């Protein structure tokens, strides 16, 4: 029976086959255009299979790929056959829908490659050659809630605000809070995420909070547009332009290369090699540590804020804490455009 996967998962498997077929990983510019004269020769690719490490050794001499498992050679495929496999996968991935789908004959392809799964776990970003990003760069969770303090509201207004259940209820609730009181940023709900953000910048949480207010109140979702709005208002009174953009790029890059909100992070990238991207035309390109600036620009230009579930992640309702003060949480989720 064929395995099912979404486009991101199938794209990861496609990238694996494509890279084996070419033996080259091309660099990309900030617009993801392939730089034809800059590429990284691939000698071998390692892939974890059911707790074992499989190695795929590329021989440029005879144009073949030798498969090793448990230090034994278990197979050999010509790159010409891998090229046909990659083309077949590409056509079927393009034709697939937005949900999980199967690809006919994929089981035979996986069997020839001694593969038992389509993709790596989404939490594992260490083997970046095999890591193709999910549609979400930063998943919504209760750990990505930001807390805002509210002053000037009565208990009756609090109940009235929480009863708003329109399609634009978050925006409408914030507008009513601001109409009758004041709303100021307080803190990140999750202490681990707060500490992680401090590794990037001591004001990173405040910058994100400002971006979130524009997103929820002004219907602006693209990161590049949001950061321009914050640059214009300059809430932190920075002495020159570009500082907000610089810090947001660092944040996006940190998330892409291993920082997760609810886990302890030491400021170092897990993906020290690079970040692989599968383009719509089938090209597989990479941002390496050496062209990190281009990667950061790519992230800024290709990500947007998105709303998570208010009930699942418990945000957008006014609540009181034991100190008697009122608060409201807003949630952060970032996905690729």
N, C-alpha and C positions, 0 to 999 in steps of 0.2 A: 504494500500500500504506500502510495506517495506521501511524503511529508508535506505539511502545510506551513506556510509562513507569510508574513506581510512583505511589502515591497522592500522595507529596510533590511529584513532578515535575508530575503532572497538576494538583495544587492550585495550583502556581505559575502555570500557564497559565490556570487558571480565575480566579485572582485578577486577572490581567492583563485578561481579558475583562470580568470583573465591574466592575472599576474604570473601564474605558472606558464601560461601560453606564450607570453611575450618575454619574460625574464627581465623586464624593465618597469620601473615605477617612475613616471614622469612628474616633474615639479609643476606647480601651477602658480599663476599670478593672482592678484587680488580679485580678479573677475572669474577665476577658475579656468582660464584659458590654459591649455597645455603648453608648456615651454619645451619645444621639440629638442633643443640642444642641451637641456638640463634634465638628467635622469639618474636614478640610482640603480645600478646593476643588482639583480637579485641572484644570490648564490643558492639560497634555500629558504623555505618557509616552514615554520614550525606551527603545528596546530594540535591542540589538546583534543583527544578523542577518547571518551569514556574513561577518563583518569589516566590515560597513557599519552605520551608525547609522540606524535607522528611527525616525521621530517620528510619534506619534499625537496630533493636535491636536483637543481637544474644543471644540466650539462650542455654548455654552449657548443661543445665539439660535435656532438651528434644530434643536437636538438631534441633531447628527451628529458623526461622528469622521472627520477627514481624515487620510489616510496619506501621509507624505512619505518619499521615499527618494532619495538623491543630490540633494537640494534640489528634486526634482520631485514633484508630486502624482500618486500612483499609484492612489489609490482613495478612496472615501468611503462610509461606512456609517451608516445611521440608528441611533441608540441603541436604538430599539425592537427592531431586529434583533439587536443585541448582547445585549439582555436575554434574548431567546429562546435565543441561543447559550449564555449563562452558565447558564441554567436546565437546558439539555440536558446540558452538561458536568457540572454538579453532580449530577444524577440518576445519571449513568453512573459518576462517581467514587465515589459512595456504594455503588454496586453492585459496584465492582471489588474484586478480592482483594488480598491483602497483597503480592503480587509484581507484576512488570511486566505490564501488560495494555494492550490497544488499545481505542479508542473508535470505533465506527462513525461515519462521516461527519466525523470530526475533520479529515481531510485537506482537506475542502471548507471547513471553518471556518478552518483555517490559511491556505489559499490566499486566501480573501477578505481576510484580515488581513495578507497578505504575510509570513507567518511560516514559517520553515523548521525550527524546533526547538521542543520543548515547554518547556524550562527553561534557565536560566542554569547555567554550570558551578558545581559545589558549592563550589569554592574562591573564587568571586567574590561578595563580599558588598557591593560598592560601590554597585550600583544596587539599593538595598534595597526600592524599590517593587516590583521584580520578584523579590525574594528571599523565598521561603517556606522555613522551616527544614526540613531533613532530619530523619528520626526520631532521628538521633544529634546531640546538641549538640556532644559532643567524641568524635571517633572514636579507638578504641584503635590504638596503634602502639607501636613500640619507644621512640619519643620520650616516651611517657606512662608509662614505667616509673619507679617509685620504689624506691630501694635501701635495704635494712635490713641493718645489721650484726648478725652472730650470734656469740655467745660461749658457751663451755661445751660444744660438741659435739665428738665424736670423728669420725674419718673413717668408721668403721663406721656410726655413727648417721646421718651425712650420706647415705650410700648407702641406708640403710634408709628415711629420710625421702623421698628422691627416688624410691624404688620404690613409694610409695603411689599407687595409681591408682583410687581410689574415685570415685563420682559427686561427692563433696564433697572431692576430693583437696586443694584449696587450703586449706580450713579444717582438714582433718585434718593436713596437713603443718605448718601454723602451730601447731596445738595441740601436736604432738609436739616442735617446736622449743622452745616455751615450757615444755614438761614437763621437758626435759632441759637447757635452756640459757636464754639471754636474747636478746631481739630488740629492737634499738633503731634508730630512724630515722637514716639516714646522709645521703642526698642524692637529688636528682633525677638520673636517669640521663643525660638529655640536657641539655647546658649551655645551649642556646638556650632551652629551656623553663624552666630554672631562672632564667635572667635575666629572662624575660618575667614570671614569677611575682613577682619582686622589684619590678617596677613596680607591682604591686597592693599587696603588703605584704611586708616582709622575712621574715615568718613564714608566708607563704601556703603554702609547700611543707610545712611542719610540720603545719599545720592539715589540709591534704588527706591527709597520711600518717595522721593520727589517724582521719579519716573512713574511710579505706580499711580500716584494721584492724577497725573496727566492722562495715563492710560484709562483709568476708570471713569474720570470725569469728562475728558475731552474726546474720547473715542479715537485716540491716536495709539496705534499698536506697534508700528515698526520701530525697532531700536534706534535706527539712524535718525528718524524724525523726532522721537522722544528726547534723545540727547541734545538735539538742536534747541528744543524748547527750554531745557534746563540751562543750556549755555546762555540763552537769551536772558533768562530771569536771574541767573547766577545767585542762587540762595545762600551759598557758602562764601560769597564775596571773594572768589578767587581773583588774583590780580591780572590774569591773562586768559585768553580764549584757548580752548583745546584741552584743558585739564580734565573736564568731565568726560569728554570722549576718550581720552587716554585711559582713565580709570575704568570706564565701562568695558573697553576692549580687554583690559587685563582680567576683569571679572569673567567675561564671556569665555576667554581663552582658558582660564583656570577651571571653569566648569567642564569645558570640552575635553580637557586633558586630565581629568581625574577628581576634581574637588566635588564632593557630594555633601549636601546641607547637613544631614544628621550624623555624619561620621567625622571623626577627628582627622584633620588635615594639617600637614606640616609645612605647607607652602611649596612643596615640590611637585612637579608633574609626574604622573604615573606613565604617561605616554611620551617617553623621552625621544622616541624615534621620529614620530610624525603623526599625521592625521589623514586618513585615506578618504577620498570622496569619489563616489560613482556618479558621473554626469549623465544627463538625459540621453546624450548621444552615444553612451556606452564607454566613453573614455574613463579610465581610472587614473586619477591624479592625486598628488599628495602635497601637503604643506609640511615641510621638515623644520626642525629646530632652527635651521639656517635661514629660512624665509618666514620666520614667525610673524613679522610685521604684516606680510601679505595675508597670512592666516587670520590675524586679528581683524584686519579690514574686511575680509570675507565674512567673518562672523557678525560684525556690526551691520553689514549690508544685507545679510540674509537671515536675520532672526527677528522675531516679533514677540510681544507679550500676548498671552492668551489667558482666558478665565478658566479656572478650575471649578469644581463643584463646591458650592457654598455649604451644602449639608455634609458632604464627605470630609471636607477640610476645615469645617467649622470657622467660617469667617463671614464678615459683612453684617453681623448682628451686634447691636450695642449691648454691653454687659457691664456689670459692676463688680469690682474686686473688694476684698475685705476692708481696704482703706477707705471705702466709700466713693472712690473715683470711678468715672465711667470710661470705658475704652471700646474701640472697635478694631478688628483685625482685617487686614487686606492681604490677599494671597498672591504670591509670585509664581508664575509659570512662563517659561520661554520656549518657543518652538522655532523650527526652521520654516522659512517662508516657502 
